[in-house]
Amino acid sequence: MKLYNTMTRKKEEFIPLVPGEVKMYSCGPTVYNFFHIGNARPFIIFDTLRRYFEFSGYDVKFVQNFTDIDDKMIKNANEQGVTVRELADRFIDEYFKDAKGLSIREATVHPRATDNIDAIIETIKALIDKGYAYEAEGDVYFETARFAEYGKLSGQPLEDLAAGARIGVDERKKNPMDFALWKNKKEGEPAWSSPWGEGRPGWHIECSAMVNRYLGETIDIHSGGQDLIFPHHENEIAQSECANGKPFARYWIHNGYINVNNEKMAKSKGNFFTVRDVAKKYDYEVIRFFMLSAHYRSAINFSDELLRQSQTGLERLYTCLYNLEFIQAKAQKKALTPEDEAFLAKLDEFKARFCAAMDDDLNTADAIAAIFELARFINSGLTSESPLGLINAAIEKLKELGGVLGILYKEQADTVSDDVKALLEKRKEARENKDWALSDQLRDELKALGVEVLDTRQGMKLNIKRQADE
């Protein structure tokens, strides 16, 4: 598998530190509110990368943190009249609700910054002892000039980064680019005891300490959004490599931005959407499918039109799957002919195309194209007269590849409401009683609800159309 490494600016063959194992850290949310669609993209992308590693036979230890102390946390908690811990508890719970909806699996470990204050303090102490950090009136700063390789991830030397940065004047710093490792306590803020007085950690040091505690001094992959390259990931590298004297991460992987209707997402523009908001209009699975429909490193445009296209595409795949399950119930076991064996071999060819796309820097767009080609091949090659073995193999292949992407996991019964189920049962009874007028009436009622009913020799077949709310 080849992955684009932000550090080297090229695709590289992935070679883990330990054969068969992957140590992977991905920056998680700051839990002061529901997470937005911009956050959702890296969560989905790197969940998919983890899934593909596991599909490929790797044992993956995946860590995604929760930042549960920072300026936004403090501000929102004070505005709501709750403690920072209470605010964090609430939105960690809300994160898991949305993540479950998006089919994002829980990480191996989800550490919270405030549960790792001891590890953070130990890392800061190591940096001070080695001459890379200094105290100033209860604050502790990392001295960027002491790390000769500062700027290597973003590809800019320290002086260029300083020239382009908007940094407030702080005469206590030796250099304007020096960044906070520990912040002295202020009124109305939570604080922890430390060798430098009561205070709280800076943002960047949290991840360095948690990577070291849960994964070790050097890891295989560190991932996150493109916006984290500088300063967050740049600062993580400086802290970790100076504290440990070892390379921090072998591969740095970053996803591209999300625009909304071709404009940068921003609250001030009124185009800022949480996943919870979008999920009221579109199914969570549609959101995930949309996020995977473009290559992760490219910018992606978020719009109703594109979400509707994703919804339609996902429905086509589900129609293929549900048609297979429909004919599966009536199919018979038969000896396979040479033509049937050729069909099975063709299924494996589509899997090979899928894997080739995923091996090429996690190209989920081409992987999805391979699944669509598989669905077209299945639709044209299988009927209720086909051997049961072929139908079973086709279902297995669709679900196997869909599972890598975190899609195609819903049973048809789970996609209709209780009201629709009641109407279907009532129509079944009407047909058994030969009440054709009622049967037709109920079919029209179902169609109005987005469920088309086709009467076949094998029974009722459903085509379900899930439309976005207008």
N, C-alpha and C positions, 0 to 999 in steps of 0.2 A: 504494500500500500504506500502511495506517495501522498504527502501532506505539504501544503505551502507553509513554510516556516517564516514568520514575520522577521525573525532575527536575521536570517540569511537572505531573505527576499527571493526565495526560489523554492520549487517543489523538491522535497527530499524523500528518499525511501525511509519509511518508518522502521526504526530498529530500536526495540525497547531495551532498557537497561538490563532487565532480567528476562531471558527468553520465556515467552508465554505469559508475561505479566505486563500490565499497564498501570502506572500510577499517574492519575489525572486530576488536576485541580481546576475548577471553573468558578469565576467570581459570581457570587449570588446577589440577591437583592438587599437593598437597605429597606428594612421593614417598617416604614412609617406610613405606608398607604398600600392600596392595591397595586399590583405591578402592571405596567402599561405594555403596549404591543411592541415597543422598542426593546423592553426587557425580555419579552417572550421569545424573540428570535434566538438569542444565544442559548436560552434555556432549552428550546426545542432542538437547535442545531447540535449542541454538545451532548444532549441526551441521545440523539441519533448516532453520533460518533461512538458513544459508549456502547449502544446497542450493536453497532456493526462490529466493533472489536469483539464483543462477546459472541456474536454470530460467527465470527472468524476463529473462535476458539481461545481467545485470550481470557485470562482471569483479570478483571478490571477492578481496581480500587479507585472509586470516584468520589471526590470530596467537593462539596459546594457549600460555601459559608453563608451565614446570615450576618450582615452588619446591623447590629442592634444598639449602637451608640454612635451618634455623630450630631452635627448641628441641626439637621432636619428632624432627627428623632426628638431632640430636646425641644425644638420649637413646636412641633405638632403635639407632643405630650403636654406641654405647658398650655397650649391653646385649648386642648380638650379636657384639662384638669385631671389628668391621669399621670401615673408614673411612666418613665421611659420603659420600664420592664413590662408594665401592663400593655402599653401600646405595642411593643414588640411581640408579646404573646398573642395579641389579637391578630396582627397582620402576618405572623408566621402561620397561624391557623388558616388565614385567608389565602396565603400563598399555596398551601397544600391543596386547598379546594380547587383553585384554578389550575394548578399543576396537574392534579389528577384528571381534570376535564381535558387538558391538553395531552394526556397520555404521557406525561413526563414522569419517569420513574424516580422514586426517592434515591438520593445519593447513598453511597455506602455510609458516609458520615455527613451530617449537616451541623457543623460546629457554629456556635454563636460567639461573637467577639467577647462579650462580657463573661462568658464561661471560661475564657482563656487568658484572663488578665495576668495570671502568674507566668504563663509562657511568653506573653508580650513583654513583661518587665524583664525577664531573663534575657530576651533577645536585645533589648535596649541596653542592659548592663554590659553585655558582650561587646556591643558597638562602642560604648564609652570606653571600656577597658582597652580596646584595640585602637583607640584614637580616631574613630570615624564619627563620633557624635559628641556633643557638648551640652552642658546644662546652662540655662540662662533664666534666672529668677523663677525657678520652678518648672519652666518648660525645658524640653530636651529636643535638640535639632540634629538632623543628620547633616554632616558637612560634605556637600556634593563634590567640592573640589578635591577631596581626599580620595575619591574613587575615579581613577583615570579613565575608566570605560563608561562613565556616565553618559547616556545618550545613545548607546549602541543599539538599543531596540528601535527607537524612533529614527535612528540614522542621522542624528544631528549632534554636533559637539556642544558642550555645555554653554559656551558663549553665544551660540546661535539660539539655543533654547531660551536662554535668559533674555535675549533681545526680543524674542517673540512672545514672551510671557507677560501677562498682566498680574503683577505681584504688588501687594501693598507694602509700604515702607515699614520695616521693623528694624530699628537700630540695634537690637539685641542679636540679630543674625550676623554671622561673619560674611555671608554671601546671600544676596536676595533669593537665590535658588535653593538655599537650604530649607528643608521641610521638617515639619513637626513630627516627632516620634511620641512625645508625651506632652499633654496640655495641662497647665496649672488650673486648679479648680476655680470656677467662677460662680457667682451667686446664682442659685436656682438650677444648678447642674448636678447630676449624680457624679460621685467621685470615688476613687479607690486609693488606698494607701500605697505609697511607693517610696523608694530611697530619695526621691526628689520632692516629696510632699504629696498631698492629696491632689488627685487629678484624674485624667482619663486618657486613653490612647489616641494617637492620631489614626487616620483612616488606613494609610498604607501599611503600617507596621502590623496591623491585625492579620492580614493575609500571609505575610512572611512567617509570623509565629505559628499560625495554624497549619500552613503547609509543612513546616518543620516538625510539628507535633504529630500530625496524622499521616504524613507520607514520607518524611525524611528530608535530608539536606538537599538532595538532587532528585527531581522528578522527571517523568517522561514528557508530560504535556501540561502546559498552562494555557487556559483559554479564556476568552471574554469578548466583549464588544470592541469594535475598532476605536471607540472613544476612550477606552481604558489604556491604550498604548502609552500615551503620555498625559498626565504624569504618573498614573497609578502603577502600571506595570513596570515602567522605567524605575520608579522608586523601590518597588518590590525587589527588583534585581539588585539594585545597589545595596539595600539593607541585607538581603539574604547572603549575597556573595561575600560581602565584607564581614558579616557575622560568622559565617561558616567556613570561608576560605575555599569554597567549592562552587562549580557551576550550579545555577539554580534550577533551570528547566532546559531540556534538550530541544523541545519544539514549542514555539509560541504560535497559537492559532487564534485568529480574530475574524469575526463576522462583520459584514458591511452594514451600513446604516439603513434605516427605514424612513422613507418619505411618505407623506400622506397627500394624496392627490398632487404628486410631483412637487410638494413643498416640504421643507424640513419640519418635523413635528415639534410643536411648541405650544405651551399653554396660552401664551399671548396671542397666538394665531387662531385659537379655538379649534385646533385640529389634533388635540391631545386625547387619546383614548386609552382607557384601561382595558385589559382583556375581559374583565367582568362586564364592562359596557358592551363590547363587541359580541360577547357570547350571548347577550340577550337577543341579538338579531341573527347571528349565525352560530351553527353548532361548533363546539370547541374543536371537533375533528376537522372541520372545514378550515379553521384558523391554522391548525398544524399543517394540513395539506398545502395551504397557501404558502406558508413559510418555507416549506421544502421544495416548492415549485421552481425556485431560482437557485443558482449557485450561491453558497453561503457567503462568499467573499464579495459578491456584487451587491450594489445598492438595490433595494426592492421597493416598489411603489405600492402603497396600501390604499385601496379604493374599493367602493362598493362593487364596481364593475368587475374588478379582478377577483374579489371574494365570491361573487356569483359564478364566475367562470370556474373557480376552484370547486365550488359546490356542485356544479354540473359535472365536472370531471370526476369527482369522488363518487357521485351517484352512478356514473357509468360503470365504475369498477364494482360498486356494490350490486348493481343490476346483474353483472356477469356472475358474481359470487352467489347471489340469491337464486339466479336461474340454475346454476349448477346444483345448489342444494335442493331445488325443486325437482329436478330430474333425477337426482341421487336417490330420492325416496322411492322412485318407481323403477330404477335401473336394475338389471339382473347381472349376476356373475356369469361371465363368458370367458372362454379361452381367448387369449390375445393373439391376433393375427400379426404377420410381419408389419402390416400398415399400422397396427396399434403400437407395436414396439417402436416404430419410427416416430409416432406421435409422442411417446414418452421421452424419447431422446430429444425431440424438439423442445419439450418443456425445460429440459436441462440447459438447452442453448440459451433460452431467455434468462434463466438464472445466471448463466455465465456473463451475459451482457449486463445484467444488473450489477453483478459483483465487479465487473470491469469499470463500470461508472463509479461505483463507490470507492474503488481502489484508486481512482484518479482524483485525489483531493476531495473526497466526499462529494462527488457530483450527483446530488440528489435529483436534480432536474433530469439528467439523462437516465438515472435509475427509475424515476417515475415513468419516463418514456418507454423503458423496457417493460414495465408492468402493463402499460396500455397496449403494447404490442402483444404481450402474452394474452391479455383479455380478448383482443380481436381474434387471435389464433384459436383460443378456446371457443369463442362464440361461433366461429365458422366451422369448427371441427367436431363438436359434440352435440348430441341430441339425446332424447330419452331412450333411444335404441342403442346408444353406445354402451360398451362394457362398463360395469360398475368400477372396475379397477382404474380405468382411464379417468372417470369422473372424480373418483377419490383423489387420484394423483393431481388433477388440475386444481381441485379445492385446496389441497395441501400446499401446492406451489404458490397459489395466490396469497394464502394466509401467511406462508413462510416469508415471502418477500415483503408483504404489507407489514408484517410484524417488525421487521428491521426498521421500517420507517415510522412505526407506531400508528399505523392505520389499518383499516379493514378488520376490526376486532368486534364489531357489533353484530349480534344475532338479529335477524329480521324482526323477531317479536319485540326486540327492545327499541325498534325505531318507530313503532306506532303507539299511539296513546291508548289508554283504557277505553275511551269512547269508541275509537276505531275497532278495537278488539271486540267490543260488544256488538257493533254493527256487523262485523264479519261473522260472528257466531249466529246472529239473528238471520243473516242472509243464507248461511249454510242450512239452517232449519227450514227457511222458506223454500229453498230448492229441494230439500228432502220431502217437503210436503207438496211439491209441485205448484207452489204459489208463485207463478212466474211474474205476476204484476208486482207483488211485494219485492221479489228478488230484483227486478229492474229498478224499482224505486230506491232500494237500499244501495244498489250499485251507483246510482246518480248521487246519492248522499255521500258515499265514500269518495267519489271522484271530486266532489266539491271540497273535500277535506284533503285532497292531494294524493289519494290512493286509488289507482286504476286497477280494477279487477278484471282479469281475463279468465273465462271459463274454458278449460281444456279437458281432454280425455283423462288427464291425470289429476284433475281437481282444479281448485281456484288458485290462480297465480297472481301475485301482486306486483305492481310497479309503483313504487312510492316516490313521490316528488316532494322533497323538502325545500320549500321556498323561503327566501328571506322575507321578513316583515317589511312592509312598505312604510 
